[in-house]
Amino acid sequence: MAPWVKKIRRHRDDGELVIEQTRDLARIATLLEAMGLPAPGLQRLGHCYLSACIGTRPVGVAGVETRIDIAVLGALVVLAELRRRGIGTALLAAARAAAHTRGARGLYALAPPEIGEFFASHGFAPVGLTEATAALAGTIVTDRLWTSSANAGCTAWLLDISRDGIVMR
């Protein structure tokens, strides 16, 4: 006889923003594809996916891939009609915490010029694409996404998260 497993379901109020780690790869792929983004390598090891929901409606996703002491933000997307409401900032904060928890000391991101300002406003500094590609060799982002012609004109960004969680007295 199989043991009984109790599923814990969190009550969500309508309009409440909830960020949570998810393994629902079908939901992530659907959200990425709806925004015209590729969804390769979702089942690859070392990935962490965070889902943003308002009530029960998925409205955004962030993906973090870690490699020893660095991490890369593979995706950070919010539905177009819900942008500029703090959802991206909440996803970025959760991604930063997830990367740090997994031992990363730096968090990289790739962004087109119109989104670069978002990363700059959250403490990211621009880095050379060659430097970022060398640091992230072997990740799905550098292997498939950064080398894509669709990313021409994008810039790489780096956030130092080595001191996250340190209490200064």
DSSP file (Angstrom, degrees, kcal/mol; ACC not computed):
  #  RESIDUE AA STRUCTURE BP1 BP2  ACC     N-H-->O    O-->H-N    N-H-->O    O-->H-N    TCO  KAPPA ALPHA  PHI   PSI    X-CA   Y-CA   Z-CA
    1    1 A M              0   0    0      0, 0.0     0, 0.0     0, 0.0     0, 0.0   0.000 360.0 360.0 360.0 130.2    0.0    0.0    0.0
    2    2 A A        -     0   0    0      1,-0.1     2,-0.0     3,-0.0     3,-0.0  -0.457 360.0-107.6 -73.0 141.9    1.4    3.4   -1.0
    3    3 A P        -     0   0    0      0, 0.0     2,-0.4     0, 0.0    -1,-0.1  -0.364  34.7-108.7 -67.6 149.4    1.9    5.9    1.7
    4    4 A W        -     0   0    0     -2,-0.0     2,-0.5     2,-0.0     0, 0.0  -0.657  32.0-157.2 -80.7 130.3   -0.5    8.8    1.8
    5    5 A V        -     0   0    0     -2,-0.4     2,-0.6    -3,-0.0    -3,-0.0  -0.942   4.8-147.7-114.2 124.1    1.1   12.1    0.8
    6    6 A K        -     0   0    0     -2,-0.5     2,-0.5     2,-0.0    -2,-0.0  -0.796  11.5-146.5 -91.0 122.5   -0.4   15.3    1.9
    7    7 A K        -     0   0    0     -2,-0.6     2,-0.6     2,-0.0    -2,-0.0  -0.759  10.0-140.3 -89.2 131.3    0.1   18.1   -0.6
    8    8 A I        -     0   0    0     -2,-0.5     2,-0.5     2,-0.0    -2,-0.0  -0.811  19.3-170.9 -92.9 121.8    0.5   21.5    0.9
    9    9 A R        -     0   0    0     -2,-0.6     2,-0.4     0, 0.0    -2,-0.0  -0.959  14.5-141.1-116.1 125.7   -1.4   24.2   -1.0
   10   10 A R        -     0   0    0     -2,-0.5     2,-0.3     1,-0.0    -2,-0.0  -0.698  21.1-121.8 -85.3 131.4   -0.8   27.8   -0.1
   11   11 A H        -     0   0    0     -2,-0.4     2,-0.5     1,-0.0    44,-0.1  -0.563  28.5-160.4 -71.2 132.1   -3.9   30.0   -0.3
   12   12 A R        -     0   0    0     -2,-0.3     2,-0.2    42,-0.0    44,-0.1  -0.969   8.1-140.7-119.9 127.3   -3.4   32.8   -2.7
   13   13 A D    >   -     0   0    0     -2,-0.5     3,-2.1     1,-0.1    42,-0.3  -0.552  36.5 -93.7 -79.2 148.1   -5.5   36.0   -2.6
   14   14 A D  T 3  S+     0   0    0      1,-0.3    41,-0.1    -2,-0.2    -1,-0.1  -0.402 114.4  18.4 -58.1 133.8   -6.6   37.5   -5.9
   15   15 A G  T 3  S+     0   0    0      1,-0.3     2,-0.4    -2,-0.1    -1,-0.3   0.348  91.9 133.0  86.0  -6.9   -4.1   40.2   -6.8
   16   16 A E    <   -     0   0    0     -3,-2.1    39,-2.4     1,-0.0     2,-0.5  -0.652  52.5-136.7 -81.5 129.7   -1.4   38.8   -4.5
   17   17 A L  E     -A   54   0A   0     -2,-0.4     2,-0.4    37,-0.2    37,-0.2  -0.757  25.1-177.2 -86.3 125.5    2.1   38.5   -6.1
   18   18 A V  E     -A   53   0A   0     35,-2.8    35,-2.5    -2,-0.5     2,-0.5  -0.991  11.7-165.4-126.7 127.8    3.8   35.2   -5.2
   19   19 A I  E     +A   52   0A   0     -2,-0.4     2,-0.3    33,-0.2    33,-0.2  -0.958  23.7 158.9-110.3 126.1    7.3   34.3   -6.2
   20   20 A E  E     -A   51   0A   0     31,-2.2    31,-3.2    -2,-0.5     2,-0.2  -0.994  44.6-103.8-147.1 152.4    8.2   30.6   -5.8
   21   21 A Q  E     -A   50   0A   0     -2,-0.3     2,-0.3    29,-0.2    29,-0.3  -0.529  45.8-168.5 -71.7 142.0   10.6   28.1   -7.1
   22   22 A T  E     -A   49   0A   0     27,-2.7    27,-0.5    -2,-0.2    -1,-0.0  -0.960  36.6-168.8-137.0 152.8    8.9   25.7   -9.5
   23   23 A R        +     0   0    0     -2,-0.3     2,-1.9    25,-0.1     3,-0.2   0.169  58.0 117.5-116.5  10.5    9.6   22.5  -11.3
   24   24 A D     >  +     0   0    0      1,-0.2     4,-1.7    25,-0.1     3,-0.3  -0.570  36.3 171.7 -80.4  80.9    6.6   22.9  -13.6
   25   25 A L  H  > S+     0   0    0     -2,-1.9     4,-2.7     1,-0.2    -1,-0.2   0.788  71.5  60.0 -66.8 -28.7    8.7   23.0  -16.8
   26   26 A A  H  > S+     0   0    0      2,-0.2     4,-2.4     1,-0.2    -1,-0.2   0.912 105.9  48.3 -65.1 -41.3    5.7   22.9  -19.1
   27   27 A R  H  > S+     0   0    0     -3,-0.3     4,-2.3     2,-0.2    -2,-0.2   0.907 112.7  48.4 -63.9 -42.3    4.4   26.2  -17.5
   28   28 A I  H  X S+     0   0    0     -4,-1.7     4,-2.6     2,-0.2     5,-0.2   0.934 112.0  48.3 -64.6 -46.4    7.8   27.8  -17.9
   29   29 A A  H  X S+     0   0    0     -4,-2.7     4,-2.7     1,-0.2     5,-0.2   0.906 111.7  50.3 -61.0 -42.0    8.2   26.7  -21.5
   30   30 A T  H  X S+     0   0    0     -4,-2.4     4,-2.0     1,-0.2    -1,-0.2   0.915 112.2  46.9 -62.7 -43.7    4.6   27.9  -22.3
   31   31 A L  H  X S+     0   0    0     -4,-2.3     4,-0.9     2,-0.2    -2,-0.2   0.912 114.4  46.6 -65.8 -43.4    5.3   31.3  -20.7
   32   32 A L  H ><>S+     0   0    0     -4,-2.6     5,-2.7     1,-0.2     3,-0.6   0.926 114.0  47.5 -65.0 -45.0    8.7   31.7  -22.5
   33   33 A E  H ><5S+     0   0    0     -4,-2.7     3,-1.6     1,-0.2    -1,-0.2   0.848 105.6  59.0 -66.8 -33.5    7.3   30.7  -25.9
   34   34 A A  H 3<5S+     0   0    0     -4,-2.0    -1,-0.2     1,-0.3    -2,-0.2   0.778 107.3  48.4 -64.6 -25.5    4.3   33.0  -25.5
   35   35 A M  T <<5S-     0   0    0     -4,-0.9    -1,-0.3    -3,-0.6    -2,-0.2   0.293 122.8-107.2 -96.7   8.5    6.8   35.9  -25.2
   36   36 A G  T < 5S+     0   0    0     -3,-1.6    -3,-0.2     1,-0.3    -2,-0.1   0.732  76.1 133.8  76.3  22.1    8.7   34.7  -28.3
   37   37 A L      < -     0   0    0     -5,-2.7    -1,-0.3    -6,-0.1    -2,-0.1  -0.804  58.4-111.1-106.8 147.4   11.7   33.4  -26.3
   38   38 A P        -     0   0    0      0, 0.0    -1,-0.0     0, 0.0   107,-0.0  -0.389  18.6-158.3 -71.8 153.6   13.4   30.0  -26.9
   39   39 A A    >   +     0   0    0     -2,-0.1     3,-0.6    -7,-0.0     2,-0.2  -0.344  30.6 154.9-127.9  52.7   13.1   27.4  -24.1
   40   40 A P  T 3   +     0   0    0      0, 0.0   104,-0.1     0, 0.0   105,-0.1  -0.502  60.9  11.2 -81.2 151.1   16.1   25.1  -24.7
   41   41 A G  T >   +     0   0    0     -2,-0.2     3,-1.7     1,-0.1    99,-0.1   0.741  68.8 151.2  66.0  27.7   17.6   23.0  -22.0
   42   42 A L  T <  S+     0   0    0     -3,-0.6    -1,-0.1     1,-0.3     5,-0.1   0.815  73.3  50.5 -62.6 -28.4   14.9   23.4  -19.4
   43   43 A Q  T 3  S+     0   0    0      2,-0.0    -1,-0.3   -18,-0.0    -2,-0.1   0.328  83.1 126.1 -92.7   9.3   15.7   20.0  -17.8
   44   44 A R    X   -     0   0    0     -3,-1.7     3,-0.9     1,-0.1     2,-0.0  -0.351  67.4-103.6 -69.2 146.1   19.4   20.6  -17.6
   45   45 A L  T 3  S+     0   0    0      1,-0.2    -1,-0.1    -2,-0.0     3,-0.1  -0.334 101.8  37.9 -66.9 150.2   21.1   20.2  -14.2
   46   46 A G  T 3  S+     0   0    0      1,-0.3    20,-2.0    19,-0.1     2,-0.3   0.483  86.6 125.8  88.9   3.6   22.1   23.3  -12.2
   47   47 A H  E <   - B   0  65A   0     -3,-0.9     2,-0.4    18,-0.2    -1,-0.3  -0.742  37.8-170.8 -98.8 145.0   19.0   25.2  -13.2
   48   48 A C  E     - B   0  64A   0     16,-2.4    16,-2.8    -2,-0.3     2,-0.4  -1.000   8.4-159.2-130.0 130.7   16.6   26.9  -10.8
   49   49 A Y  E     -AB  22  63A   0    -27,-0.5   -27,-2.7    -2,-0.4     2,-0.5  -0.934   2.7-164.1-116.8 135.2   13.3   28.3  -12.0
   50   50 A L  E     -AB  21  62A   0     12,-3.0    12,-2.3    -2,-0.4     2,-0.4  -0.958   7.2-156.3-118.3 133.0   11.2   30.9  -10.2
   51   51 A S  E     -AB  20  61A   0    -31,-3.2   -31,-2.2    -2,-0.5     2,-0.5  -0.897   3.6-153.0-112.3 136.4    7.6   31.6  -11.1
   52   52 A A  E     +AB  19  60A   0      8,-2.8     7,-3.2    -2,-0.4     8,-1.4  -0.935  20.9 177.8-106.9 127.5    5.8   34.8  -10.5
   53   53 A C  E     -AB  18  58A   0    -35,-2.5   -35,-2.8    -2,-0.5     2,-0.7  -0.975  26.7-151.5-129.0 142.7    2.0   34.5  -10.1
   54   54 A I  E >  S-AB  17  57A   0      3,-2.4     3,-2.0    -2,-0.4     2,-0.6  -0.961  84.7 -38.6-109.1 112.3   -0.7   36.9   -9.3
   55   55 A G  T 3  S-     0   0    0    -39,-2.4   -42,-0.1    -2,-0.7   -41,-0.1  -0.639 126.4 -32.1  66.9-119.1   -3.3   34.8   -7.6
   56   56 A T  T 3  S+     0   0    0     -2,-0.6    -1,-0.3   -44,-0.1   -42,-0.1   0.373 115.7 105.4-108.8   1.7   -3.1   31.6   -9.6
   57   57 A R  E <  S-B   54   0A   0     -3,-2.0    -3,-2.4     1,-0.0     2,-0.3  -0.731  70.2-131.5 -87.6 120.8   -2.2   33.3  -13.0
   58   58 A P  E     +B   53   0A   0      0, 0.0    -5,-0.3     0, 0.0     3,-0.1  -0.565  35.0 164.6 -70.4 130.1    1.5   32.9  -14.0
   59   59 A V  E     +     0   0A   0     -7,-3.2    20,-2.9     1,-0.3     2,-0.3   0.475  56.5   6.3-125.7  -9.1    2.8   36.3  -15.0
   60   60 A G  E     -BC  52  78A   0     -8,-1.4    -8,-2.8    18,-0.2     2,-0.3  -0.990  52.4-157.2-168.6 164.6    6.6   35.9  -15.1
   61   61 A V  E     -BC  51  77A   0     16,-2.3    16,-2.7    -2,-0.3     2,-0.4  -0.996   0.1-165.8-150.5 148.7    9.5   33.6  -14.8
   62   62 A A  E     -BC  50  76A   0    -12,-2.3   -12,-3.0    -2,-0.3     2,-0.4  -0.996   8.3-160.4-133.6 141.1   13.2   33.8  -14.0
   63   63 A G  E     -BC  49  75A   0     12,-2.3    11,-1.8    -2,-0.4    12,-1.1  -0.981   4.5-169.6-123.7 135.1   15.8   31.1  -14.6
   64   64 A V  E     -BC  48  73A   0    -16,-2.8   -16,-2.4    -2,-0.4     2,-0.5  -0.987   2.8-168.5-125.7 129.1   19.1   30.8  -12.9
   65   65 A E  E     -BC  47  72A   0      7,-2.4     7,-2.4    -2,-0.4     2,-0.3  -0.975  13.0-157.1-116.1 127.6   21.9   28.5  -13.9
   66   66 A T  E     - C   0  71A   0    -20,-2.0     2,-0.3    -2,-0.5     5,-0.2  -0.799  14.8-175.7-108.6 147.7   24.8   28.0  -11.5
   67   67 A R  E >   - C   0  70A   0      3,-3.2     3,-2.6    -2,-0.3     2,-0.8  -0.895  62.3 -67.5-139.9 105.9   28.4   26.9  -12.1
   68   68 A I  T 3  S-     0   0    0     -2,-0.3    -2,-0.0     1,-0.3     3,-0.0  -0.258 123.4  -4.1  49.0 -91.4   30.6   26.6   -9.1
   69   69 A D  T 3  S+     0   0    0     -2,-0.8    36,-3.3    35,-0.1    37,-0.8   0.223 126.3  63.6-117.8  16.7   30.9   30.2   -8.0
   70   70 A I  E <   -Cd  67 106A   0     -3,-2.6    -3,-3.2    34,-0.3     2,-0.3  -0.932  56.9-166.7-132.7 160.2   29.1   32.0  -10.7
   71   71 A A  E     -Cd  66 107A   0     35,-2.1    37,-2.9    -2,-0.3     2,-0.4  -0.965   7.9-148.4-141.7 158.7   25.5   32.1  -12.0
   72   72 A V  E     -Cd  65 108A   0     -7,-2.4    -7,-2.4    -2,-0.3     2,-1.1  -0.994  19.3-128.5-132.2 137.5   23.8   33.4  -15.0
   73   73 A L  E     -Cd  64 109A   0     35,-3.0    37,-0.5    -2,-0.4    -9,-0.2  -0.738  26.5-176.4 -83.0 102.1   20.3   34.7  -15.3
   74   74 A G  E     +     0   0A   0    -11,-1.8     2,-0.3    -2,-1.1    -1,-0.2   0.791  66.9   0.3 -74.1 -28.6   19.0   32.6  -18.2
   75   75 A A  E     +C   63   0A   0    -12,-1.1   -12,-2.3    -3,-0.1    -1,-0.3  -0.976  50.3 175.6-157.8 145.5   15.7   34.3  -18.4
   76   76 A L  E     +C   62   0A   0     -2,-0.3     2,-0.4   -14,-0.2   -14,-0.2  -0.730  28.5 157.4-151.1  98.2   13.8   37.1  -16.6
   77   77 A V  E     -C   61   0A   0    -16,-2.7   -16,-2.3    -2,-0.2     2,-0.4  -0.957  21.6-174.3-132.7 145.5   10.5   37.8  -18.3
   78   78 A V  E     -C   60   0A   0     -2,-0.4   -18,-0.2   -18,-0.2     5,-0.1  -0.990  44.2 -91.7-133.1 140.8    7.2   39.4  -17.3
   79   79 A L    >   -     0   0    0    -20,-2.9     3,-2.0    -2,-0.4     4,-0.2  -0.261  39.6-121.5 -52.8 137.1    4.0   39.5  -19.3
   80   80 A A  G >  S+     0   0    0      1,-0.3     3,-1.3     2,-0.2    -1,-0.1   0.849 109.0  54.3 -53.8 -42.7    4.1   42.8  -21.3
   81   81 A E  G 3  S+     0   0    0      1,-0.3    -1,-0.3     3,-0.0    -2,-0.1   0.606 110.7  47.5 -72.2  -9.2    0.8   44.1  -19.9
   82   82 A L  G <  S+     0   0    0     -3,-2.0     3,-0.5   -23,-0.1     5,-0.4   0.231  83.0 122.4-115.1  13.2    2.1   43.7  -16.3
   83   83 A R    <   +     0   0    0     -3,-1.3    -3,-0.0    -4,-0.2    -4,-0.0  -0.329  62.1  36.0 -74.0 160.3    5.5   45.3  -16.6
   84   84 A R  S    S+     0   0    0      1,-0.1    -1,-0.2    -2,-0.0    -3,-0.0   0.815  87.9 102.3  66.1  34.6    6.6   48.2  -14.5
   85   85 A R  S    S-     0   0    0     -3,-0.5    -2,-0.1     0, 0.0    -1,-0.1   0.204 102.2 -95.5-126.5  12.0    4.7   46.9  -11.4
   86   86 A G  S  > S+     0   0    0      3,-0.0     4,-2.1     4,-0.0     5,-0.1   0.440  93.9 115.7  90.9  -0.4    7.6   45.5   -9.5
   87   87 A I  H  > S+     0   0    0     -5,-0.4     4,-2.5     2,-0.2     5,-0.2   0.928  78.2  47.3 -69.5 -44.4    7.3   41.9  -10.7
   88   88 A G  H  > S+     0   0    0      1,-0.2     4,-2.6     2,-0.2    -1,-0.2   0.892 112.0  50.9 -62.9 -39.9   10.6   41.9  -12.5
   89   89 A T  H  > S+     0   0    0      2,-0.2     4,-2.3     1,-0.2    -1,-0.2   0.905 111.0  48.4 -64.0 -41.5   12.3   43.4   -9.4
   90   90 A A  H  X S+     0   0    0     -4,-2.1     4,-2.0     2,-0.2    -2,-0.2   0.903 112.8  48.1 -65.8 -41.1   10.8   40.7   -7.2
   91   91 A L  H  X S+     0   0    0     -4,-2.5     4,-2.6     2,-0.2    -2,-0.2   0.904 111.2  50.8 -65.0 -40.9   11.9   38.0   -9.6
   92   92 A L  H  X S+     0   0    0     -4,-2.6     4,-2.6     2,-0.2    -2,-0.2   0.902 109.4  50.5 -64.0 -41.1   15.4   39.5   -9.8
   93   93 A A  H  X S+     0   0    0     -4,-2.3     4,-2.1     2,-0.2    -1,-0.2   0.905 112.7  46.5 -62.9 -41.2   15.6   39.5   -6.0
   94   94 A A  H  X S+     0   0    0     -4,-2.0     4,-2.4     2,-0.2    -2,-0.2   0.888 112.7  49.7 -68.1 -38.9   14.5   35.9   -5.8
   95   95 A A  H  X S+     0   0    0     -4,-2.6     4,-2.6     2,-0.2    -2,-0.2   0.895 109.8  51.6 -65.9 -39.9   17.0   34.9   -8.5
   96   96 A R  H  X S+     0   0    0     -4,-2.6     4,-2.4     2,-0.2    -2,-0.2   0.925 111.8  46.3 -61.7 -45.4   19.8   36.7   -6.7
   97   97 A A  H  X S+     0   0    0     -4,-2.1     4,-2.6     2,-0.2    -2,-0.2   0.896 112.1  51.1 -64.9 -40.2   19.0   34.9   -3.5
   98   98 A A  H  X S+     0   0    0     -4,-2.4     4,-1.4     2,-0.2    -2,-0.2   0.909 111.5  47.6 -64.5 -42.0   18.7   31.5   -5.3
   99   99 A A  H  <>S+     0   0    0     -4,-2.6     5,-2.4     2,-0.2    -2,-0.2   0.926 113.7  47.1 -64.8 -44.8   22.1   32.1   -7.0
  100  100 A H  H ><5S+     0   0    0     -4,-2.4     3,-1.9     1,-0.2    -2,-0.2   0.909 108.8  54.5 -64.4 -42.0   23.8   33.1   -3.7
  101  101 A T  H 3<5S+     0   0    0     -4,-2.6    -1,-0.2     1,-0.3    -2,-0.2   0.821 105.1  54.9 -60.1 -31.9   22.2   30.1   -1.9
  102  102 A R  T 3<5S-     0   0    0     -4,-1.4    -1,-0.3    -3,-0.2    -2,-0.2   0.318 128.5 -97.0 -87.3   8.3   23.8   27.9   -4.5
  103  103 A G  T < 5S+     0   0    0     -3,-1.9    -3,-0.2     1,-0.3    -2,-0.1   0.487  71.5 150.0  96.3   4.3   27.2   29.3   -3.8
  104  104 A A      < -     0   0    0     -5,-2.4    -1,-0.3    -6,-0.2   -34,-0.3  -0.433  27.9-173.9 -72.9 144.9   27.5   31.9   -6.6
  105  105 A R  S    S+     0   0    0    -36,-3.3    56,-1.8     1,-0.3    57,-0.9   0.495  74.9  36.6-110.3 -12.7   29.6   35.0   -6.0
  106  106 A G  E     -dE  70 160A   0    -37,-0.8   -35,-2.1    54,-0.2     2,-0.5  -0.998  65.1-154.3-141.7 143.4   28.6   36.7   -9.2
  107  107 A L  E     -dE  71 159A   0     52,-2.5    52,-2.3    -2,-0.3   -35,-0.2  -0.972  15.2-162.5-121.6 117.7   25.4   36.8  -11.2
  108  108 A Y  E     -dE  72 158A   0    -37,-2.9   -35,-3.0    -2,-0.5     2,-0.3  -0.625   8.7-179.5 -96.2 155.8   25.6   37.5  -15.0
  109  109 A A  E     -dE  73 157A   0     48,-2.0    48,-3.0    -2,-0.2     2,-0.4  -0.983  19.1-144.5-149.2 152.8   22.8   38.6  -17.3
  110  110 A L  E     + E   0 156A   0    -37,-0.5    46,-0.2    -2,-0.3    44,-0.0  -0.982  28.9 171.1-118.4 131.7   22.5   39.3  -21.0
  111  111 A A  E     - E   0 155A   0     44,-2.7    44,-3.0    -2,-0.4     5,-0.1  -0.998  34.2-118.8-145.4 143.0   20.2   42.1  -22.1
  112  112 A P    >>  -     0   0    0      0, 0.0     3,-1.9     0, 0.0     4,-1.3  -0.380  48.5 -97.4 -69.3 161.2   19.3   44.1  -25.1
  113  113 A P  H 3> S+     0   0    0      0, 0.0     4,-0.6     0, 0.0     3,-0.3   0.828 122.0  57.5 -52.9 -37.4   20.0   47.9  -24.8
  114  114 A E  H 34 S+     0   0    0      1,-0.2     4,-0.1     2,-0.2     3,-0.0   0.703 112.9  40.0 -70.4 -17.3   16.4   48.8  -23.9
  115  115 A I  H X> S+     0   0    0     -3,-1.9     4,-1.3     2,-0.1     3,-1.1   0.583  92.1  86.1-103.5 -14.3   16.5   46.4  -20.8
  116  116 A G  H 3X S+     0   0    0     -4,-1.3     4,-2.6    -3,-0.3     5,-0.2   0.839  82.1  61.8 -55.4 -35.6   20.1   47.2  -19.8
  117  117 A E  H 3X S+     0   0    0     -4,-0.6     4,-2.3     1,-0.2    -1,-0.3   0.858  98.8  56.8 -60.5 -35.6   18.9   50.2  -17.8
  118  118 A F  H <> S+     0   0    0     -3,-1.1     4,-0.6     2,-0.2    -1,-0.2   0.941 110.2  43.6 -59.9 -48.5   16.8   47.8  -15.6
  119  119 A F  H ><>S+     0   0    0     -4,-1.3     5,-2.2     1,-0.2     3,-1.1   0.907 111.9  53.1 -65.9 -41.7   19.9   45.8  -14.7
  120  120 A A  H ><5S+     0   0    0     -4,-2.6     3,-1.5     1,-0.3    -1,-0.2   0.890 105.4  54.8 -59.9 -39.3   22.0   49.0  -14.1
  121  121 A S  H 3<5S+     0   0    0     -4,-2.3    -1,-0.3     1,-0.3    -2,-0.2   0.648 106.3  53.2 -70.7 -13.0   19.4   50.3  -11.7
  122  122 A H  T <<5S-     0   0    0     -3,-1.1    -1,-0.3    -4,-0.6    -2,-0.2   0.140 128.7 -91.1-107.9  18.2   19.7   47.0   -9.7
  123  123 A G  T < 5S+     0   0    0     -3,-1.5    37,-0.3     1,-0.3    -3,-0.2   0.429  77.9 141.2  94.9  -0.9   23.5   47.2   -9.2
  124  124 A F      < -     0   0    0     -5,-2.2    -1,-0.3    -6,-0.1    35,-0.2  -0.465  37.4-150.2 -73.0 147.3   24.7   45.3  -12.3
  125  125 A A  E     -F  158   0A   0     33,-2.8    33,-2.5    -2,-0.1     2,-0.1  -0.943  22.6-107.9-116.8 141.1   27.8   46.6  -14.1
  126  126 A P  E     -F  157   0A   0      0, 0.0     2,-0.3     0, 0.0    31,-0.3  -0.425  39.4-176.8 -67.7 141.5   28.4   46.1  -17.8
  127  127 A V  E     -F  156   0A   0     29,-2.4    29,-0.8    -2,-0.1     2,-0.1  -0.914  35.0 -85.6-132.0 160.6   31.1   43.6  -18.7
  128  128 A G     >  -     0   0    0     -2,-0.3     4,-2.5     1,-0.1     5,-0.2  -0.389  29.8-131.2 -66.4 142.1   32.6   42.6  -22.0
  129  129 A L  H  > S+     0   0    0      1,-0.2     4,-2.5     2,-0.2     5,-0.2   0.850 109.1  54.7 -62.8 -34.5   30.7   39.8  -23.8
  130  130 A T  H  > S+     0   0    0      2,-0.2     4,-2.2     1,-0.2    -1,-0.2   0.918 109.2  47.2 -65.4 -43.6   34.0   38.0  -24.4
  131  131 A E  H  > S+     0   0    0      2,-0.2     4,-2.3     1,-0.2    -2,-0.2   0.928 114.3  46.9 -62.5 -46.1   34.7   38.1  -20.6
  132  132 A A  H  X S+     0   0    0     -4,-2.5     4,-1.9     1,-0.2    -2,-0.2   0.909 111.4  50.8 -64.0 -42.7   31.2   36.9  -19.7
  133  133 A T  H  < S+     0   0    0     -4,-2.5    -1,-0.2     1,-0.2    -2,-0.2   0.902 111.3  48.5 -63.1 -41.3   31.3   34.1  -22.3
  134  134 A A  H >< S+     0   0    0     -4,-2.2     3,-1.0     1,-0.2    -1,-0.2   0.908 112.6  48.1 -64.7 -41.7   34.7   32.9  -21.0
  135  135 A A  H 3< S+     0   0    0     -4,-2.3    -1,-0.2     1,-0.2    -2,-0.2   0.815 117.7  41.6 -67.5 -30.3   33.4   32.9  -17.4
  136  136 A L  T >< S+     0   0    0     -4,-1.9     3,-2.1    -5,-0.2     6,-0.4   0.142  78.7 151.2-106.9  18.5   30.2   31.1  -18.3
  137  137 A A  T <   +     0   0    0     -3,-1.0     3,-0.1     1,-0.3    -3,-0.1  -0.243  67.5  25.4 -53.8 132.7   31.6   28.5  -20.7
  138  138 A G  T 3  S+     0   0    0      1,-0.4    -1,-0.3     2,-0.0     2,-0.2   0.334  91.5 121.0  94.5  -6.4   29.5   25.3  -20.7
  139  139 A T  S <> S-     0   0    0     -3,-2.1     4,-2.6     1,-0.1    -1,-0.4  -0.551  74.0-118.1 -85.8 157.7   26.3   26.9  -19.6
  140  140 A I  H  >>S+     0   0    0      1,-0.2     4,-2.3     2,-0.2     5,-1.1   0.837 113.2  59.9 -61.4 -32.6   23.2   26.7  -21.7
  141  141 A V  I  >>S+     0   0    0      1,-0.2     5,-3.6     3,-0.2     4,-0.5   0.944 112.8  34.4 -64.6 -48.3   23.2   30.5  -22.0
  142  142 A T  I  45S+     0   0    0     -6,-0.4     5,-0.4     3,-0.2    -2,-0.2   0.871 118.6  52.8 -75.7 -35.0   26.6   30.7  -23.6
  143  143 A D  I  <5S+     0   0    0     -4,-2.6    -2,-0.2     3,-0.1    -1,-0.2   0.875 132.7   1.6 -68.5 -37.1   26.2   27.4  -25.6
  144  144 A R  I  <5S+     0   0    0     -4,-2.3    -3,-0.2    -5,-0.2     4,-0.2   0.763 131.0  39.6-120.9 -41.7   22.9   28.3  -27.2
  145  145 A L  I ><<S+     0   0    0     -5,-1.1     3,-1.3    -4,-0.5     6,-0.2   0.939 111.1  47.1 -87.1 -48.0   21.5   31.7  -26.4
  146  146 A W  T 3 <S+     0   0    0     -5,-3.6    -4,-0.2     1,-0.3    -1,-0.1   0.800 111.9  52.9 -68.0 -27.0   24.4   34.2  -26.3
  147  147 A T  T 3  S+     0   0    0     -6,-0.4    -1,-0.3    -5,-0.4    -2,-0.2   0.520  85.9 111.2 -85.3  -4.4   25.8   32.9  -29.6
  148  148 A S  S X  S-     0   0    0     -3,-1.3     3,-1.6    -4,-0.2    -3,-0.0  -0.414  73.8-131.0 -70.7 143.2   22.4   33.3  -31.4
  149  149 A S  G >  S+     0   0    0      1,-0.3     3,-1.5     2,-0.2    -1,-0.1   0.731 105.0  71.7 -65.8 -20.5   22.2   36.0  -34.0
  150  150 A A  G 3  S+     0   0    0      1,-0.3    -1,-0.3    -5,-0.1    -4,-0.1   0.714  91.9  58.5 -66.4 -19.3   19.0   37.2  -32.3
  151  151 A N  G X  S+     0   0    0     -3,-1.6     3,-2.1    -6,-0.2    -1,-0.3   0.252  72.9 134.8 -96.0  12.6   21.2   38.5  -29.5
  152  152 A A  T <  S+     0   0    0     -3,-1.5     3,-0.1     1,-0.3    -3,-0.0  -0.410  73.1  23.0 -61.3 133.8   23.3   40.8  -31.7
  153  153 A G  T 3  S+     0   0    0      1,-0.3    -1,-0.3    -2,-0.1     2,-0.1   0.365  93.2 131.4  90.2  -5.1   23.6   44.2  -29.9
  154  154 A C    <   -     0   0    0     -3,-2.1     2,-0.3   -42,-0.2    -1,-0.3  -0.432  45.8-143.1 -78.2 155.6   23.0   42.8  -26.4
  155  155 A T  E     -E  111   0A   0    -44,-3.0   -44,-2.7    -2,-0.1     2,-0.3  -0.879   9.4-125.5-118.4 152.9   25.3   43.6  -23.6
  156  156 A A  E     -EF 110 127A   0    -29,-0.8   -29,-2.4    -2,-0.3     2,-0.3  -0.743  24.6-165.4 -96.8 145.9   26.5   41.4  -20.7
  157  157 A W  E     -EF 109 126A   0    -48,-3.0   -48,-2.0    -2,-0.3     2,-0.4  -0.943   4.7-159.9-131.0 150.1   26.0   42.5  -17.1
  158  158 A L  E     -EF 108 125A   0    -33,-2.5   -33,-2.8    -2,-0.3     2,-0.5  -0.999   2.0-165.7-135.5 134.4   27.6   41.3  -13.8
  159  159 A L  E     -E  107   0A   0    -52,-2.3   -52,-2.5    -2,-0.4     2,-0.7  -0.982  20.7-134.8-118.6 125.2   26.3   41.7  -10.3
  160  160 A D  E     +E  106   0A   0     -2,-0.5   -54,-0.2   -37,-0.3     3,-0.2  -0.699  32.6 164.9 -79.0 113.5   28.7   41.0   -7.3
  161  161 A I    >   +     0   0    0    -56,-1.8     3,-1.3    -2,-0.7   -55,-0.2   0.150  40.5 111.1-113.8  17.3   26.7   38.9   -4.9
  162  162 A S  T 3  S+     0   0    0    -57,-0.9    -1,-0.1     1,-0.3   -56,-0.1   0.752  81.6  44.3 -64.8 -24.2   29.7   37.7   -2.8
  163  163 A R  T >  S+     0   0    0     -3,-0.2     3,-1.9   -58,-0.2    -1,-0.3   0.354  81.3 126.7-103.7   5.6   28.6   39.8    0.2
  164  164 A D  T <  S+     0   0    0     -3,-1.3     3,-0.1     1,-0.3    -3,-0.1  -0.389  77.0  19.1 -60.8 137.3   24.9   39.0    0.1
  165  165 A G  T 3  S+     0   0    0      1,-0.3     2,-0.5    -2,-0.1    -1,-0.3   0.385  90.4 130.3  84.5  -4.6   23.8   37.7    3.5
  166  166 A I    <   -     0   0    0     -3,-1.9     2,-0.7     1,-0.0    -1,-0.3  -0.704  52.8-140.5 -84.4 129.4   26.8   39.2    5.4
  167  167 A V        -     0   0    0     -2,-0.5     2,-0.5    -3,-0.1    -3,-0.0  -0.805  13.5-152.2 -91.5 118.8   25.7   41.1    8.4
  168  168 A M              0   0    0     -2,-0.7    -2,-0.0     1,-0.1     0, 0.0  -0.779 360.0 360.0 -92.7 130.9   27.9   44.2    8.8
  169  169 A R              0   0    0     -2,-0.5    -1,-0.1     0, 0.0    -2,-0.0   0.378 360.0 360.0-116.1 360.0   28.3   45.5   12.4
